Amino acid sequence: MKVRKIPMRKCVVTNERMEKKDLLRVVRTPEGQVIYDPTGKANGRGVYLSKNKIVIEKAMKHKILSRHLDVEVPNDVFETLFKVIDNE
């Protein structure tokens, strides 16, 4: 039986490699809009964050997502990420 490859991605805050399903994806669309991508397939430049409130707070405080996406990230994106973590 063939073993399936597990997609691994790196959190931009902790630089820790994890399975793609254990991370949250934030995307800058070609139009320049920043959105949370629950499917992991949205078009645009994507970055990954660990599913951890401390990591998201650090990303917000130090503007890590803004640096990686080359655009200002609105606070409602961070609020969406907190809600996603609370619902899990």
C-alpha positions in Angstrom: 0.0 0.0 0.0 1.3 3.4 -1.0 1.9 5.9 1.9 0.3 9.3 1.3 2.4 12.4 1.6 1.2 14.8 4.3 1.4 18.5 3.2 3.6 20.5 5.6 3.6 24.3 6.0 5.5 26.7 8.2 3.9 29.2 10.7 5.2 32.7 9.9 5.2 33.6 13.6 6.8 30.5 15.2 8.7 29.2 12.1 7.4 25.7 13.2 6.6 23.2 10.4 3.2 21.6 10.9 0.6 19.7 9.0 -1.5 22.0 6.8 -4.7 21.1 8.5 -3.3 22.3 11.9 -2.7 25.8 10.6 -4.9 28.8 9.7 -4.4 30.4 6.2 -4.7 34.1 5.5 -4.6 35.3 1.9 -4.0 38.5 0.1 -6.2 38.3 -3.0 -5.0 39.6 -6.4 -7.3 42.6 -5.7 -5.3 43.4 -2.6 -8.0 42.3 -0.1 -6.9 40.3 3.0 -9.1 37.4 4.0 -9.2 34.3 6.1 -9.2 31.2 3.9 -10.9 28.2 5.5 -10.6 26.0 2.4 -6.8 26.5 1.9 -7.4 26.9 -1.8 -8.2 30.7 -2.3 -6.3 32.5 -5.0 -3.5 34.8 -4.0 -0.5 35.1 -1.6 -1.1 33.0 1.5 0.6 32.8 4.9 0.0 30.3 7.7 -0.5 30.8 11.4 -0.7 28.2 14.2 -4.1 27.7 15.8 -3.1 29.4 19.0 -4.4 32.7 20.4 -0.9 33.7 21.6 0.5 33.3 18.1 -2.3 35.4 16.6 -1.8 38.1 19.2 1.9 38.2 18.5 1.3 38.4 14.7 -1.1 41.4 15.4 1.2 43.2 17.8 4.3 42.9 15.6 2.5 43.3 12.3 4.0 40.0 11.0 1.2 39.4 8.5 1.4 42.9 7.1 5.1 42.3 6.5 4.6 39.0 4.7 1.6 40.1 2.6 3.0 43.6 1.8 -0.4 45.2 2.7 -2.0 46.5 5.9 -4.1 43.7 7.5 -7.4 44.9 8.9 -8.3 44.0 12.5 -11.5 42.2 11.4 -9.2 39.4 9.9 -7.7 38.9 13.4 -11.2 38.9 15.0 -12.2 36.2 12.5 -9.2 34.1 13.4 -10.0 34.4 17.1 -13.6 33.3 16.4 -12.4 30.3 14.4 -10.1 29.2 17.3 -13.0 29.7 19.8 -15.3 27.5 17.8 -12.9 24.5 17.7 
